[in-house]
């Protein structure tokens, strides 16, 4: 009986120790492996207890994956804009196709991560967004004027761009993020510090603060819960958000690591993900604006 109850301790222990986020990353495979292994034990021994323990572990993993993706019903935003964010992959082998896909989104604000010279060059030609701002590997294409703002370096490294978007009547600050990967570029402890710092930066803004980009942060991790407790996850507006990292076997881990957060007094609608030719990420897009 204890074996069947033990997996549920995950919801109590998660967040208590940063390295547990490694288990959070692997939960889909761990849940399935537990069900198959303990189901086999049950079949060979003729006992139901191992099967119940396997089912319990599988159910915990399924709930852990589903809970941060539950749709959140909210009113449609007023004075709204359409925004997309895409990691196009540095060294994308088909930059023209990638740029054409982004240009076809017809959004008001486009965030580009890992924008290489060729992809950005093609996008500058194809995009109908007149205002452009690039800082390192991060770029913003906008319908409205942009101004780069200073920002302290984040803990643990990573690429960040803080910009004011002078939208008439509703100016706001956009934080574009490409955070380091905790599996090989940093640690899960540093990832939590990165998320906490991002929350502080957003809370300190006088204007509404948006966060968009490749955070390399699964929505099952403690860092995501920090952000979601202070900001609104726009990709959960009325629908189930899809995975965004689908490189080969990594897709089995059901990773949603590209995010769009808006202030809690802003709402979102019609979120979608879309494929980007030549990239290992999917783009994200939503309509956002102040709540009515």
C-alpha positions in Angstrom: 0.0 0.0 0.0 2.9 2.4 0.8 4.3 1.9 -2.7 1.0 3.1 -4.2 0.9 6.2 -1.9 4.5 7.2 -2.1 4.5 8.7 -5.6 2.0 11.3 -4.4 4.7 12.8 -2.1 5.9 14.5 -5.3 3.4 17.3 -5.0 4.7 17.9 -1.4 8.4 17.6 -2.0 8.7 19.4 -5.4 10.2 22.8 -5.0 11.9 21.8 -1.8 15.3 21.1 -3.5 16.2 22.5 -6.9 17.7 19.2 -8.3 14.3 17.7 -8.0 13.5 19.7 -11.2 15.6 17.1 -13.0 12.9 14.6 -12.1 10.3 17.1 -13.2 11.9 17.1 -16.7 11.9 13.3 -16.8 8.4 12.7 -15.3 6.6 11.6 -18.5 9.2 8.8 -19.1 9.4 7.9 -15.4 5.7 7.6 -15.1 5.4 5.3 -18.2 8.5 3.3 -17.2 7.0 2.7 -13.7 3.7 1.5 -15.1 5.4 -0.9 -17.6 7.9 -2.3 -15.1 5.6 -2.7 -12.2 2.8 -4.0 -14.5 5.3 -6.7 -15.7 6.1 -7.6 -12.1 2.4 -7.9 -11.3 1.9 -10.2 -14.4 4.7 -12.4 -13.3 3.8 -12.6 -9.6 0.1 -12.6 -10.0 -0.2 -9.8 -7.4 -2.1 -6.6 -7.9 0.0 -4.4 -5.5 2.9 -3.8 -8.0 0.3 -2.8 -10.7 -1.5 -0.4 -8.3 1.9 1.2 -7.5 2.7 1.5 -11.2 -0.7 3.0 -12.0 -0.2 5.5 -9.1 3.2 6.6 -10.4 1.8 7.0 -13.9 -1.2 9.0 -12.6 1.1 11.4 -10.6 3.2 11.9 -13.7 0.2 12.6 -15.9 -1.3 15.1 -13.4 2.1 16.8 -13.0 2.2 17.3 -16.8 -1.4 18.4 -17.1 -1.8 20.8 -14.2 0.4 23.6 -15.4 -1.4 23.4 -18.8 -5.0 23.5 -17.6 -6.9 26.1 -19.6 -7.7 29.3 -17.7 -10.9 31.0 -18.8 -10.7 34.8 -19.0 -12.4 37.6 -20.8 -11.0 38.7 -24.2 -8.5 41.5 -23.8 -9.4 45.1 -24.7 -7.1 47.3 -26.9 -5.4 44.1 -27.8 -2.3 43.2 -29.9 -1.0 40.0 -31.4 2.5 38.9 -30.3 4.6 35.9 -31.4 7.9 34.6 -30.0 10.1 32.1 -31.9 13.5 30.5 -31.3 14.6 30.1 -35.0 17.8 28.2 -34.2 21.2 29.8 -34.6 22.7 28.5 -37.9 19.2 27.6 -39.3 19.9 25.8 -42.6 16.8 27.2 -44.3 16.8 30.8 -43.2 14.5 32.1 -46.0 11.8 29.5 -45.1 12.1 30.3 -41.4 11.8 34.1 -42.1 8.9 33.6 -44.4 7.0 31.6 -41.8 7.5 34.3 -39.2 6.6 37.1 -41.7 3.3 35.3 -42.5 2.2 35.3 -38.9 1.1 39.0 -39.5 1.5 39.9 -35.8 2.0 43.3 -34.2 5.1 42.3 -32.2 7.5 39.6 -33.1 10.3 38.2 -30.7 13.1 36.3 -32.3 15.5 34.2 -30.4 18.9 32.9 -31.8 18.4 35.1 -34.8 21.3 34.5 -37.0 22.5 37.0 -39.6 20.9 35.2 -42.6 17.6 34.6 -40.9 17.3 38.2 -39.7 18.4 39.5 -43.1 15.6 37.6 -44.8 13.1 38.7 -42.1 14.0 42.4 -42.5 13.1 42.1 -46.2 9.9 40.0 -45.7 8.4 41.5 -42.5 5.9 44.3 -42.6 6.9 45.4 -39.1 8.8 48.7 -39.5 10.5 49.0 -36.1 13.4 46.6 -35.3 15.7 46.2 -32.4 18.5 43.7 -32.1 20.9 43.0 -29.2 23.1 40.0 -29.6 21.0 36.9 -30.5 17.7 38.6 -29.5 15.5 40.7 -31.8 12.2 42.5 -31.6 10.2 43.5 -34.7 7.4 45.9 -33.9 4.6 48.0 -35.3 5.4 50.7 -32.8 8.7 52.5 -31.8 11.2 50.5 -29.6 13.8 51.8 -27.2 16.3 49.5 -25.5 16.5 49.9 -21.7 19.3 48.9 -19.4 19.0 45.7 -17.4 21.4 44.2 -14.8 22.9 40.9 -15.9 20.8 37.9 -14.8 22.2 35.4 -12.3 23.7 32.4 -14.0 24.1 34.1 -17.4 21.8 33.9 -20.4 20.8 36.5 -23.0 18.3 39.3 -22.1 16.8 42.3 -23.8 14.7 44.9 -22.0 12.8 47.3 -24.3 10.1 49.9 -24.1 7.4 49.5 -26.7 5.8 52.8 -27.3 2.3 51.7 -28.3 0.0 54.7 -28.4 -2.2 54.7 -25.3 -0.7 51.5 -23.8 3.1 51.6 -23.7 4.7 48.6 -22.0 8.1 47.0 -21.2 9.1 43.8 -22.9 11.6 41.4 -21.4 13.0 39.1 -24.1 14.8 36.1 -22.6 17.0 33.3 -23.7 17.9 31.5 -20.4 20.7 28.9 -20.1 19.8 25.3 -20.1 20.0 23.7 -16.7 21.0 20.3 -18.1 24.4 21.4 -19.4 24.8 25.2 -19.2 23.9 26.0 -15.6 22.2 24.3 -12.6 18.6 24.0 -11.5 19.5 26.1 -8.5 20.7 28.8 -10.8 17.6 28.4 -12.9 15.4 29.1 -9.9 17.5 32.2 -9.1 17.1 33.3 -12.7 13.3 33.0 -12.4 13.2 34.8 -9.1 15.3 37.6 -10.5 13.0 37.9 -13.5 9.9 38.1 -11.2 11.7 41.0 -9.3 12.5 42.8 -12.5 8.9 42.5 -13.8 7.4 43.6 -10.5 9.7 46.7 -10.4 8.5 48.0 -13.7 6.3 51.1 -13.7 4.8 50.2 -17.0 3.1 46.8 -17.6 5.8 44.2 -18.0 5.7 41.3 -20.5 8.1 38.4 -20.6 8.7 36.4 -23.8 11.2 34.0 -25.1 13.0 30.6 -24.7 13.3 30.3 -20.9 14.6 26.7 -21.1 12.2 26.2 -18.2 9.7 23.3 -18.2 6.3 24.2 -16.9 6.7 21.5 -14.3 9.7 23.2 -12.6 9.7 25.5 -9.5 10.9 28.4 -11.6 7.8 28.3 -13.7 5.6 28.3 -10.6 7.4 31.4 -9.4 6.7 33.2 -12.7 3.1 31.9 -12.9 2.3 33.1 -9.4 3.3 36.7 -10.2 2.4 36.9 -13.9 -0.2 35.4 -16.2 0.7 32.6 -18.6 -0.8 33.8 -21.8 -0.6 30.4 -23.5 -3.1 28.9 -21.1 -5.9 31.3 -22.1 -8.9 29.1 -22.8 -6.9 26.2 -24.3 -4.3 23.6 -23.6 -0.8 24.8 -24.5 1.3 22.5 -26.6 4.9 21.4 -26.2 7.5 23.7 -27.8 10.6 21.6 -27.9 10.4 18.6 -30.2 13.9 17.7 -31.2 14.0 13.9 -31.9 13.6 11.8 -28.7 13.3 15.0 -26.5 9.7 15.3 -27.7 8.9 12.2 -25.4 9.5 14.5 -22.4 6.6 16.8 -23.4 8.6 20.0 -22.8 7.0 23.4 -22.9 10.0 25.7 -22.4 9.0 28.7 -24.6 6.8 31.1 -22.7 4.8 34.3 -22.9 3.8 36.0 -19.6 1.8 39.1 -19.2 0.7 41.2 -16.1 -2.1 39.8 -14.0 -4.4 42.6 -15.0 -3.9 41.7 -18.7 -5.8 39.0 -20.4 -5.0 36.7 -23.4 -6.9 35.0 -26.2 -6.4 32.6 -29.1 -3.0 31.2 -28.1 -1.4 28.9 -30.7 1.9 27.2 -31.4 3.4 26.9 -34.9 6.2 25.1 -36.6 9.4 27.0 -37.7 11.3 25.5 -40.6 14.8 24.5 -39.7 14.3 25.0 -35.9 14.1 22.6 -33.0 11.5 24.8 -31.3 7.9 25.7 -32.1 6.8 29.3 -32.0 4.2 30.6 -29.7 1.6 33.3 -30.4 -1.3 35.0 -28.6 -3.6 38.0 -28.5 -2.9 40.0 -25.4 -4.0 43.3 -23.8 -5.6 44.8 -20.7 -8.5 42.9 -19.2 -11.9 44.6 -19.6 
